[in-house]
């Protein structure tokens, strides 16, 4: 069990600063996911924690110890990369035990750790096979097992599932979550650009953009109360609907107005109080829209229907813009059908059009 603390860290590549004074605290036993698009700096941050990159300033602490200038092998971490990086001429058993042999670990202890890791990952029957006799998912299990035998305090995962097909990604995602539960209070830091991985695996998600932290929170907080327009648009599939409008103040309180569309905001919990007439962007997720007989927003017509099995995504418009609605797969709709939409103000998000920050 171990905590990780990144304290005011700056990482530079020659004259380019990737991070400038970034700080992040990871609690003991947490599963933290670093989420963001390519180039946002998530792998750079992971490599700095691992000691694979030097920091220009700041400190990195692991398990209460300043490891800023320690070698990776002395940090009490184990890392799983995007590439399996298995030795092709070695068996699974030999690949998993290689690091322990180099560390001169006694043979009985090596055998014990390999056996325990193999059982945990359900690869005991593969121990005598070579990597070219394994599927992609099995190879990645071996790579995880190789890290697992180290009995590290912190596990670092750098997009470990990105090379796998969708079915294998789903299977291994479940296995990694199960592994974290079985290991008890082991701290894990996981890098991905896949929001599904982030939402399903994380205790907390750290959303990054342009080498800056945009929001830190539980999957539910990130999804239901995104801190800004970027987080709102990046997390969620289908993507959140965004509608430009303005705030009006009436006798009953604030209202969102966009052309003919109006939405009373009596049930909305403002983070920052808006001004009357302020330009805003309303965000509403497709599944938070209801198709009803007499909704608050009438006059929509169906443009496209996307059946997805359990769900159906309906694209509709009212002449002022297109909106996605996610509804039950049992509901039927056809191009040209008239729709009326209902919206719960508790389920929407409002953002400043000027700053993009949540209101």
N, C-alpha and C positions, 0 to 999 in steps of 0.2 A: 504494500500500500504506500502511495506517495502523492505528494502535492507537486504541482509545477507552477512556478511563478516567473513570468516574463516581465522584467521591470525596466521600463523606459529604454527599450532596446532600439538601436539604430543599426541597420544593415545596409552596406553600400557596395556597389560594384563599380570600382574606380570612382568617377565623379557622380554616378547616378545613385541616389538614395532610394532603396526599395522600401524600407521602413524608417520612420523618423520619430523616435520616442514612443514606440508602441508598448503598451502594457496589457497583460492578460494573466489572470489568476485561475488556475484549474484545481478544483477541490480533489481531495483524496477519494479514489474510487469512481470518479466521474468518467462518463463517456462523452467526450467533447468532440464535436465535428466542426472542422473549419470548412466553410462552404462559400463558394464564389466562382465567378467565371474565370476562364484561362487568363493568366497574367495578373491576377489580383494580389498575388503574394502568399497564397496559402501554403504551397510547398516550400517556399523560402523560409517561412516562419517555422515549419516543421523541421527543416534541415538545421536551422539555427538552434532549436531545442535539442536536436540530436548531436550537435557539435560538428556537423558536416560543413557548416559555414561559420566563419568568424564574425563576431559582432564588432561594429566600430565603437559603440558605446553602450552603456546599460549593463544589466546583469541577468543571468538565467539561474534560477534556483530549482533544484529537484530534491525532494524529501528533506527540506530544511538546510540544504548544503549549496553553497555558491559553486556552480559547475561551469561558470562562464568560460574558463580557459582549460577545462578538463578535456581529455581525449574522449571520443565517443564510447570507447570500451570501459571507461571509468565512470560513466554517468548513470549506470543502473537502468539503461534503456534497451529495448529491443525493437527493431524496425522491420516492417514488411513493405517492400517496394511494389510499384506497378509491374515491374518485370520480375518474373519468378527467380531468375538468376540461380538456377540449380546446376550442379556439376553433372554433365551428361553421362560421364563414365562411372559415376557413383550410384549406388542404390539409394532408395529413399532413406533407409536407416543410416547410411553413411553420410548423406547430405544433412540429415538432422543432427548428427553427432559430431560433424566436422569441427564446428566452433568450440565445442567442449573439449575435443581432443587437443586442439591448439592451445587451449587454456590449461592443459594437463590435468583435467578432471579425472578422478579415479574411474576405472572401467565400470565397476558395479554401479556407481552413481550415474554414469552416462546411460547405461542400459535401463536403469530405473526411470530416468527422466524421459528418454525416448519412448519407452513403453507407455508412460502416463500421458504424454502428449499425443501419441498415436491413438490411444483409446479415446481421449477427449475429442479428437477430430475425426474419429471413425475411419482411420486409415491403417489400422493394424494389419489388415490383409494385404496392404500395398508395400510393406516395409522392405521386401526383397526385390521389388521391381525397379527398373531404371526410368528416368524421366520420360524417355520417348515411348514408354509403355503406358503413360498416364494421360488422362484427358486434361483440358485446361483447368477445370475446377479442382481436380485431384492435385495438380501441380501447385495450385495456389494454396491448397490445404497443407501441402508439404512445406511451402515457404512460411506459412503461419506457424507450423510445427517447429520449424528450425528456430524461429524467434521464441516460441513458447518454452523450449527446453532451457533457455537461458535463465528462467525464473526471475525475470526483470521486474522492477518496480513500476515501470511505465512502458506501455506499448505504443509505438508510433506507426500508423498506417498511411502510406502515401498512394492514394487512389488504387487500392489493391484489386479492385474488381473491374476496372475500366477495359481490360483486354478480353473480358468474357462476354459471351452472348447473353441476351436478356434472361433466359431461363436459368442459366448458371449464376448470374448476378443475384437473382432473387433467392436461389438456394443458399448461396454462400453468405448473403446478407443475413439470413436467418441464423446460419451457423455462427457468424461472428457475434450476433446479439446473444445467442445461447452461450457462447464461450465466455463472454463478459459476465453473464449471470453465474456460470459455474465457477469462475475464478474468484468470485466474491467481490472484494473491494479493489481489484486491480484498476489502475488509472489507464485510460486509453484516449489517444488523440488521433483523430481520423480525418484525412483530407479527401475532399471530393468536390466535383462540380455538379453532382447528381442530387437534386433536391429530395428525391424519394429515399435515397440512402440516408441523407441527413435527417429527414423527418422520422424515419423508422428506427434509426440506431441511437440517436443522440439523447443524452440527458439535457444538454444545452447545446445550442448551435451558435457559432460565431460567424456572422455573415460579413464577408470582406468585399470591398470594391476599391480599385485604384490604390492598393496597399494601405487602406484604412478600414478600421472596424466600423461597420454600419449599425450593427445591433447584436446584442448578446441576450439570449433568452431560451426558454424551453421551446420545443417544437410548437406547442400550442400558442405560446406568446408570439412567436415569430409569425405564425400563420394568421392568428386572429387580430393581432395588434401590431402590424408592421410599422417600424419607426419612420420610414420614408418611402417615397415612390419606388426607389430601386428595390428595396426588400420586398415590397408588395408585388412588384412585377416579376421578380426573380423566383419567388417561392410560390408554388401552386400550379397545378396543371389540371384543366385548362387555366390559362392566365387570368388574373383578376381583370374585370372590366374597369376601364377608366373613363370618366365622363367629366368634361370641363364645364364649369358653371360658376356661380357666385353665391354668396351668403346674403340672405335678406332677413331682417328682424321684424317680426310681426307681433301682434298682441299675445300670441301663444308661445312666442320664443323664436329660435332660429329656424330658417328653412333653406334648403338647397334648391336653387333654381337653375335650370338649363333649358332654354327655349320654352317649350310647352310643359316640360317635366318639372314637377315640384315634389319635394320630399320634406315633410316636417321632421325636425331633428330632436323632438322632445326626449326620445329614448337614447340619444347619442351622448357618450361621455367624453367631453372635450379634454384633451391634454393641454392645449393652448387655446384661449378664448379668441374666436375670430372677430373681425370688425365687420359691420354692416357694409355690404358692397364689395367685400374682399373676394378676389378671384381665387377659386379653389378647384381641386380635382377630387371627385367622389370616386372611391373604389369599392366595388362590390363583387364578391366571388360568384361564379356561375351557379354554384350549388345553393347560394343564399337568395336566389331569385325564385319566386313561385309563379307558376302559371295558374291563374285564378279567373273566375268568371267576371268579377268586377274589381280589378286591381287598381292600385293607385296610379299606375302608368299604363293606360290603354293605347290602342291604335298601332300595335306592332304586327308585322307580318313575317312569316317564316321564310328565310332565304335558303338555308342549308340545314340538313339533318344528318348528324353523325352518330349512327348506332354503335355503341361500345359494349354491348352485352348487358351487364348489370345496369349501366347508365346510358343515357342518350344526351348528346350535346346538340342544342338547337341554336343556330345563328338566326337572329331576327333583327329587324330594323323598323323604325317609325319615320323615316325620312330625315331624321336628325343625326343618325349614327347607328352603328351595328352593335349588338349586345349578345353575349353568349349566355345561354341558360343550360344548366346541368340538371337533368331530371331523371326520374326512374326509367329504366329500360322498357318497362311495360307500357309507358305512355306513348301514344302514336301521334305523329305530326307529319304534315306534308307541306311541300313548298307552296307558299301562297296562303296558308292557313292564318286566320286572325288570332292574335294572342293579346292577353291583358296580364301585366306583371304586377306581382305584389312584392314589397320590400320591407324587411324589418330593420328599422334604423339602428337597432343594437348590433346588427351584423355588418354594417358598412364601415368604411374608413374614409376620413377626410384629410386631405393634404393641402398645404399651401402651394398655390401655383407658382409663387415666386421662389420659394426655398426647397420645395419638395418634402418638407418635414411634416410629420403627423400633427394634426390639429386636435 
